[in-house]
């Protein structure tokens, strides 16, 4: 009896070496009989794990608000999400009932745009599933039987019957129709959501937060020529773009020298010191026999780097040295050394936006004028970068991405060959082959999970790596950097995880055949012609569909795993149980984590791209993707409402990047359809290809239409002349100018940013004299007596006011274990910046709740301890009740440019800082004990550096110039 095809291959395989088998497997990595079992096992695992993980989340949620509802604990009344009960399903109601218009104030516009994007994917793929499955599945099955395969088609697996591999003839016209229908559906959803984004942006422009923000009516000018690097020069450049009646208040930037590097080094030293102290003092009753040792910092030129020193003593002295150096550099910043960028603020948003709109594509004197991002959104070190340097670095970044993508072809190929089909691994590994045959069902389950999981883990650190490269390349703001990172990560994923992974075997077989033909002295052109490249490519794509089905199936339980915060719970438990976390780390564990927009946007875009590309090759991809989007849209909504915060708010600017990627995915899907319907059986179906040819041009026209119709209104509050304003509103704006501190708010943070202080657990306070060998008296203060007089004062005891403290705690801040909660530190700048406080989640910036730079809000770090906090507060200038206030290093704007811009009343600020219950509680419990002159009674008048006092009503004192104005 004639052996079957499979048995006929066995004798040959037994004679092949492992190398030959490996090469043959690379040419055909998806020809396995356990693919159907892998899909069914992936389906069962996905459904089962999704249900179990969601149930576990529902049970744990009511008893762990720190993990599952941190925003409910920390957000202020305006930003707090709706209350949620303790029932198992109580979390479902607010998620399903809360509407979009109520979410903007709660979670921010970036989060709302992301949720709208997920809902768009859900609705889009619901419609695509109905249309695609109704057309493609009947055509593939009927076309397969009619394609000349006869009875052999009955022997084809069920999943392969759903592919167009066996279809022939005019049945492919149905794919052309599908291409047009898919494009129409996708473009309709993109267009309708573009309109919704426009509506959200217009409402955002009208919001109180935007209207009160100084950045909304400010311009940023970069690449300023040397002769224009003054406040007046900034105004003149703006006048070249558009001459307006109002003179803006301008501030040219000043060279901060190496301050940012010094502050960064100081923060690293403080965090390192905290780590050594936490580990050494983990058990205060039983200290380790040996004190921790470390090597001096490479940046510390005063010590040898080859010999280890006492870590606690060295880092404490190093922190003090850096604080002294930072103070000296801050006081010596040359006011005449201007930088090639500056800022200008108008009275009205309309004027600022109209100037920015007119200035598009115009470069007065080589400069560039754009709307200013928020101050905390700026990447300050890139603002002074020359255009040539930025261009060169961007070329380098793009070249690096190309090289990195090519390098990753090898691990992608190995994953597609072996992990996606474990029988191939058994063919080159005889020992594993025996195990595979003994437990086929178990390994089918492993195959359904292993390859997609490894593919996801491969790129876990990719966004962080590209983010560092993008920062080096010269992005001006953090939000624009994130959008560029998203574009590059998506491109990398599509090229490596989709294109290379899916077509690698066909390309390998083609080149192998050509090389073999040349070795046999055959004609290369004939060898290429005999390969039927396009037909083999279609067969390869059809064979990969089962893998992509299992890949999409796994997204459901991974979304549920994300909702359960399993990693956060496990990591928090591990750190508390098996490591020695510092008080700062314990506090941060209770803070709301930032939402990684790049990762989540990229995931949704990549899954949508896979489903669109394989919609006609395996129509089951559409309902599976739609099911995932439906589940994850609600899960992500809960996470954004109750768990995550937006670290840097862009006001919904991610949409355009997402829109462009979705159009590219649609084009890629059209290209796949062209490959399927084009060359077949040695002939080219020109009529079908001609019918598909207009689609790319139609997509391009659609993109142009959306850009012309929506983009300008999305980017600019107004595009023409500023409208006549309400007199009452204009009068109100004049009053708000009192709080306009252009140079302060747009001054480099290094000039006034308070320095962090080492935090130590209060339970170790009694061991300080034994642990710390440095000076523990008030002479640790870099200012001696604080610069407030010539009388030496011993530190006051907290337990016995008016008495000397015989156990000073040195340059540390002690925190009680009960106070290691983000709720007690959310107003501190060192914690607030990384956990959403700059976006107004805990207190609204630029409102009466805000606290100006150099002033301390109750519970803030200025009370607890940076010994250079006086340097920060010394940067405020009050010039006779008029003028813009500046930090150290910024000169006073000429009076002609600020005649109607009086400074804020120092009296109101000072009165608002009176000691209250919050301040008394923080100081009593010990969380604010970093200052050397602590626990003293509140002073009736403010102290003047150099001795003496001044009445709070007296604003003639100039803090910046250390003198009085006469």
NORDACOR-V932401 format. One line per field, one symbol per residue. ss: DSSP state (H for helix, E for strand, - for the rest). A space follows every 50 residues. Layout:
ss->???
This chain:
ss->----HHHHHHHHHHH--HHHHHHHHHH-------HHHHHHHHHHHHHHHH HHHHHHHHHHH---HHHH-HHHHH---------------HHHHHHHH--H HHHHHHH-HHHHHHHHHHHHHHHHHHHHHHHHHHHHHHHHHHHHHHHHHH HHHHH--HHHH--HHH--HHHHHHHHHHHHHHHHHHHHHHHHHHHHHHHH HHHHHH-HHHHH-HHHHEEEEE---HHH--HHHHHHHHHHH-------EE EEEE----HHHHHHHHHHHHHHHHHHHHHH------------EEE----- -------EEEHHHHHHHHHHHHHHHHHHHHH------EEEEEEEE---HH HHHHHHHH-----HHH-EEEE---HHHE-HHHH---HHHHHHHHHHHHHH HHHHHHH-HHHHHHHHHHH--HHHHHHH-HHHHHHHHH-HHHHHHHHHHH HHHHHHHH---HHHHHHHHHHHH---EHHHHHHHHHHHHHHHHHHHHHHH HHHHHHHHHHHHHHHHHHH----HHHHHHH--HHHHHHHHHHH-HHHHHH HHHHHHHHHHHHHH-HHHHHHHHHHHHH----HHHHHHH----E--HHHH HHHHHHHHHHHHH------HHHHHHHHHHHHHHHHHHHHHHHH-E----- ---HHHHHHHHHHHHHHHHHHHHHHHH-EE--EE-HHHHHHHHHHHHHHH HHHHHHHHHHHHHHH-----------HHHHHHHHHHHHH--HHHH---HH H-------EEEHHHHHHHHHH------HHH---------------E---- ---E--------EEE-HHH--HHH----HHHHHHH-HHH----------- ----------HHHH----HHHHH-----E--E------------HHH--- -----HHHHHH-----HHHHHHHH-----------------EE-----EE ------EE----EE--
